[in-house]
Amino acid sequence: MKTNRPVTVRQEQQHERALCTAILALRSLEECRSFFRDLCTPAELQAMADRWAVVELLERGLPYREIHKQTGVSVTTVGRVARYLTSGNGGYRAVTERLKLNG
């Protein structure tokens, strides 16, 4: 996270909306993959992929320590993902419902 922000909170929100709009414009898995590989560092992309793997394993009902063992993601991060899955902004839940990961 940036500490010296050269933009206002409003501008930051506009940038976030523009990013979300760009993501929605992607039309295929390959376009999406290319976009994220251009946008993110390998470490950022790996962190996001790891968190998504955690979501899938949480939806299958695996214990935190088993998820840690399978993914290498810290138990703290597993807990954070679980918290957002149940009481976050609804993003994880929307996608899991759409992809039917929970059933």
N, C-alpha and C positions, 0 to 999 in steps of 0.2 A: 504494500500500500504506500502511496506517495505521502510524504509528510509535508512538503512545500507544494501546495496545489496552486498552479498558476490559473486555475479555472474556478468558477463559482460552483456551488452545489447544484444550481439549476443547469449550468453547462455540463456538469458531470452526469446528471440525469439525462440530458439530451444525448450525450455520447453513448450512454448505456442503451437508450432506446434505439439509437442508430445501429449499434452493434446487434441488438436483437432483431431489428428489421433486416439487417444483412444476413443473419443466420436463417431467417424465415424465407429469404430469397433463394437459398440453396435448393437444388432440384434433385440431387441424387446423393447416394452414399459416398460416391467418389468425390463429388464436388465438396461435400461436407468435410470429408477427410482432408482434402487438399487445403481447404480454407483454414481448418484448425491447425494443420501443420505449418502453414504460413503465419498464422496469428500467434501461436504459442511457442514457447521454448519446449524442447523435448521434456524437460522436467515438469513444466506446467501441464502439458498434455498427459504425461504419465500420472500425475496427481489426480487429474480429472477422471481418467480411465480407471484408476484405482478406486476412487470414490464411487464410481458407477458400479464397479464389481462388488463393492461392499453393499450397495443398495440391493443388488440382485440376491446376494447371500442372506441379507437380513430378511428379505421377502420370503426366502425359503425357510426361515426360522432358525438359522444356525446361531449358536452362541458366539459372543464377541471374541472369545479366545480362539475358537475354531476359525473364525473369519480372519483373525490376525495370522494364524498359522498358514492358512491357504493363500493369503494375499500379501503378507508382509506389512500391511497397513497397521499402524499403532492402534492399540486398544482405545486410546483417547480419541483418535480420528474415527474409529468405528462408532464409538459412543456419540460423537458429534454428528455423524451422518444419520445415525438412528434418531437423534433428537430432531433433526431437520426433516426426516422422513415422516415423523409423527406430528410435529408441531412447528414446522418451518413455514415457508411461503407457499407451499402447495405444489412446487415445481416437480419434485421427485414423485409425489403422489399422482399428479396429472400424467406423467409419462409412464409410470408403472401401470396405471389403469389402462392407458391407451395400448400399451404393449402386452397387457395381461400377465405381468410378471408376478402378480400376487395371487394367481389362481390356477 
